[in-house]
Amino acid sequence: MKILLIGYGKMGKAIEGIAIKRGHTIAGIIDVQNFADFDKFSNSNVDVAIEFTTPNSAYINILKGLQSNIPLVVGTTGWLDKMPEIQKMVADTDGTLCYSSNYSVGVNIFWAVNEKLAQLMQPQSDYDVTMDEIHHVYKKDAPSGTAITTAEGVIKHLNRKKKWSIDIESITQSDLFIAHKRIHNVPGTHTVRYTSPIDSIELTHTAFNREGFATGAVLAAEFIATKKGFFTMKDVLSL
């Protein structure tokens, strides 16, 4: 495949390495310094674009990609207020987009187990549930998109939790509290913790480096390159 990288930070560079290892070609790299070059690319010279930038720029990048009929893998979080509009545009343009707040295969399995655990804990009212997440200091959004997806998986199956919150001062019994920390050189750690007066149960995913995220993004690109529609990693991994 010919891949256009949108964003060339640490994730973009990791994706480049994995893509080349898997036999793909980097057709171009779009970053802050050469954003105007985006207009040079379309579905005639690119098979798929992989977008990892910032919340402020992701929306514009997605619009430009869809307008150019380029299938998109998007890993940027923090822009989901625009998701209904983007999903409609994908449908209206017969476009292709895969979005996940985390492309790691391990994280997506963690999410599936998290939902199953929440189902099992639903009748166990003695257990309260909290979450914490740790990321590197350059992470722009808090809580992370991965943490939000994890929290939504709990709330979907646990009736006693209605919404997530990061505000410890105003937390209520029906809120799922997410503690978040930013520490140097931490790719990402997420924990869901159920605690009762007699014991606790923890489910944790710890990333050791960015390679898992990059590999998943390339797997998603391979999956959507010849498809139309809106996809997630659940589709890519048949979860």
C-alpha positions in Angstrom: 0.0 0.0 0.0 0.9 3.6 -0.5 0.4 5.3 2.9 0.2 9.1 3.6 1.3 9.9 7.1 -0.6 12.9 8.6 1.4 13.9 11.6 5.1 13.1 12.1 5.6 13.1 15.8 6.7 10.0 17.8 3.6 8.1 16.7 4.0 9.0 13.1 7.6 7.9 13.1 6.7 4.6 14.8 3.9 4.0 12.2 6.4 4.7 9.4 8.8 2.0 10.8 6.1 -0.6 11.1 4.5 0.1 7.7 7.9 -0.3 6.0 8.6 -3.5 7.9 5.2 -4.8 6.6 6.1 -4.0 3.0 4.3 -0.7 2.5 5.4 2.5 1.0 5.2 6.0 2.6 3.8 8.1 -0.2 4.1 11.3 1.7 4.3 13.0 5.1 2.1 15.9 6.1 3.1 17.9 9.2 2.7 21.4 10.5 5.5 22.7 8.4 4.1 21.5 5.0 0.3 21.4 5.5 -0.2 23.0 2.1 1.3 19.8 0.5 -1.9 18.0 1.5 -3.5 19.2 -1.7 -1.0 17.1 -3.7 -2.6 13.9 -2.5 -5.7 12.0 -3.4 -7.0 8.5 -4.0 -5.0 8.5 -7.3 -1.6 8.4 -5.5 -2.5 7.3 -2.0 -4.2 4.1 -0.8 -4.8 5.1 2.7 -3.8 7.9 5.2 -3.0 7.5 8.8 -3.7 10.5 11.0 -2.1 11.1 14.4 -1.9 14.8 15.2 -3.6 17.0 17.8 -7.3 17.6 18.7 -7.2 21.0 17.2 -6.0 19.9 13.8 -7.6 16.4 13.4 -11.0 17.7 12.3 -9.6 19.7 9.4 -7.3 16.8 8.4 -10.3 14.4 8.3 -12.3 16.8 6.2 -9.5 17.2 3.7 -8.9 13.5 3.5 -12.6 12.7 2.9 -12.8 15.4 0.3 -9.9 13.8 -1.5 -11.5 10.4 -1.3 -8.6 9.0 0.7 -9.5 6.2 3.2 -8.5 7.4 6.7 -7.2 5.8 9.8 -7.6 8.3 12.6 -6.0 7.9 16.0 -6.2 11.5 17.3 -8.5 11.9 20.3 -10.1 15.0 21.9 -12.3 16.0 18.9 -15.3 13.6 19.3 -17.9 16.4 19.6 -17.5 16.5 15.8 -18.0 12.7 15.4 -21.7 12.8 14.3 -20.8 15.3 11.6 -17.9 13.2 10.4 -19.9 10.0 10.3 -22.5 11.8 8.2 -19.9 13.0 5.8 -18.4 9.5 5.5 -21.9 8.3 4.5 -22.6 11.2 2.2 -19.3 11.0 0.3 -19.2 7.2 0.2 -16.0 7.6 2.1 -13.9 5.4 4.4 -12.8 6.1 8.0 -11.6 4.0 10.8 -11.5 5.6 14.2 -10.2 4.3 17.5 -9.0 6.1 20.6 -6.4 3.3 20.9 -5.2 1.0 18.1 -3.3 -1.4 20.3 -4.5 -5.0 19.9 -4.0 -5.5 23.6 -6.0 -2.5 24.6 -8.9 -3.6 22.4 -8.9 -7.0 24.0 -8.7 -5.1 27.4 -11.8 -3.2 26.4 -13.7 -6.4 25.5 -12.8 -8.0 28.9 -13.7 -4.7 30.7 -17.2 -4.8 29.3 -17.6 -8.5 30.3 -16.3 -7.7 33.8 -18.8 -4.8 34.1 -21.6 -7.2 33.2 -20.5 -9.7 35.9 -20.3 -6.9 38.5 -23.7 -5.4 37.7 -25.5 -7.5 40.4 -22.6 -7.1 42.9 -23.8 -3.8 44.5 -21.2 -4.0 47.3 -18.5 -3.1 44.8 -17.7 0.5 43.8 -15.7 1.1 40.6 -13.0 3.7 39.9 -10.4 4.2 37.2 -7.0 5.7 36.8 -4.8 6.4 33.8 -1.2 7.4 33.4 0.3 9.0 30.2 3.4 10.9 29.1 3.5 14.6 29.8 2.9 15.5 26.2 -0.5 14.0 26.2 -2.9 16.8 25.3 -6.2 15.6 26.5 -7.2 14.4 30.0 -8.6 12.0 30.6 -7.2 10.2 27.6 -9.5 8.9 24.8 -8.5 5.4 25.9 -9.7 6.1 29.4 -13.0 7.6 28.1 -13.7 4.5 26.0 -12.9 2.3 28.9 -15.3 4.3 31.2 -18.0 4.1 28.6 -17.6 0.3 28.5 -18.2 0.2 32.2 -21.2 2.6 32.2 -22.8 0.7 29.4 -23.2 -2.4 31.6 -23.1 -1.0 35.2 -26.4 0.7 35.9 -25.3 2.4 39.1 -22.8 4.5 37.2 -24.3 7.2 34.9 -21.3 9.2 33.7 -17.6 9.6 34.2 -15.9 12.5 35.9 -12.4 13.7 36.7 -13.5 16.3 39.3 -12.9 14.7 42.7 -14.4 17.7 44.5 -17.9 17.2 43.0 -18.0 13.4 42.5 -21.3 11.7 43.3 -22.1 8.0 43.9 -23.4 7.7 40.3 -20.2 9.1 38.8 -17.3 6.9 37.6 -14.2 8.7 38.8 -11.1 8.8 36.6 -7.9 9.8 38.2 -5.3 10.9 35.6 -1.6 11.5 35.9 1.1 12.7 33.4 4.6 11.3 33.9 7.6 11.4 31.6 8.2 8.4 29.3 4.9 6.6 30.1 3.2 5.4 26.9 0.0 4.6 28.7 -1.4 2.6 31.7 -5.1 2.2 32.4 -6.7 0.5 35.4 -10.3 -0.3 36.3 -10.7 -1.1 40.0 -13.7 -2.7 41.7 -13.5 -2.4 45.5 -15.8 -3.8 48.2 -15.4 -3.9 52.0 -13.7 -7.3 51.7 -11.6 -7.3 48.5 -10.8 -5.7 45.3 -10.5 -6.7 41.6 -8.2 -4.8 39.2 -8.0 -5.0 35.4 -5.0 -3.2 34.0 -3.4 -2.6 30.6 0.2 -1.3 30.5 1.8 -0.3 27.3 5.6 -0.8 27.2 6.2 1.4 24.1 4.4 2.8 21.1 4.9 -0.2 18.8 1.6 -1.8 19.7 -0.3 1.4 18.8 1.6 1.7 15.6 1.1 -1.9 14.6 -2.6 -1.7 15.2 -2.9 1.5 13.1 -1.2 -0.2 10.2 -3.4 -3.3 10.6 -6.4 -0.9 10.4 -5.0 0.7 7.3 -4.7 -2.7 5.6 -8.2 -3.6 6.7 -10.0 -0.4 5.3 -7.9 0.2 2.2 -10.5 -1.5 -0.1 -13.6 -0.9 1.9 -16.3 1.8 2.3 -17.9 3.1 5.5 -17.1 3.8 9.1 -15.1 1.3 11.1 -13.5 0.8 14.5 -10.9 -1.7 15.8 -13.8 -4.0 16.8 -14.3 -4.5 13.0 -10.6 -4.8 12.3 -10.1 -7.5 15.0 -13.6 -9.1 14.7 -14.3 -8.5 18.4 
